[in-house]
Amino acid sequence: MNDQQGKMIYQKQLPATNGNIREKIDMSRFAAGAYFVTVYFNSQEKQTLKIIKN
């Protein structure tokens, strides 16, 4: 997870599976603002999600 300035503030590697994975991130210690979570599916595929914390 990166903050608005691009600084990595959280990182976690999850085990590889063929199904769905759910992961909760405790954002209570983070300030209000926009954050970006990038999920890597393999070495060539990724998806970035924007999260807004009020």
N, C-alpha and C positions, 0 to 999 in steps of 0.2 A: 504494500500500500504506500502510495506517495502522497505528499501534501501538495498544495497549489504551486509551490516553488520547485517541485520535482524531487524533494528530499525523501528518501525512503524512511518510513517511520515504523513499518511493520513488515515482517516477512515470515512465511511459514511454508514448508514443503509438506504436501500431503501424499499419502500412498497412492500409487497408480491403481486404478480399477477400470472395469468395463462398464460400470454403472454410474449413478449419480452420487455426488458427494455434497454434503452440506457442512458449512463451517461458519460458526458465529464468531464475530470479532467484537470484543469489548471496546467500544469507542468512548467510554465515559471519561477517560483521561485526555482525550483530544479536544482541542478548541473547536468552536463553531467554524464552518467553512467547507470548502470542496475538497474531496479526496478521490484518488484514483486507484482502483484495484485492478491489477492485471493478472489474469489467469492464463497459464501456459498449459495447453492440452498435450503438446509434444514439442519437439524442437522447432517445428515450423508453423505451429498454429497457436494463436493467442487471442484473447478478448479482453478489452479494457472497459471497466464500468466506472461511471462517475457517481459518487455518493455525496450528498449534501447533508451536513450535520447542522442543525439549528441550535 
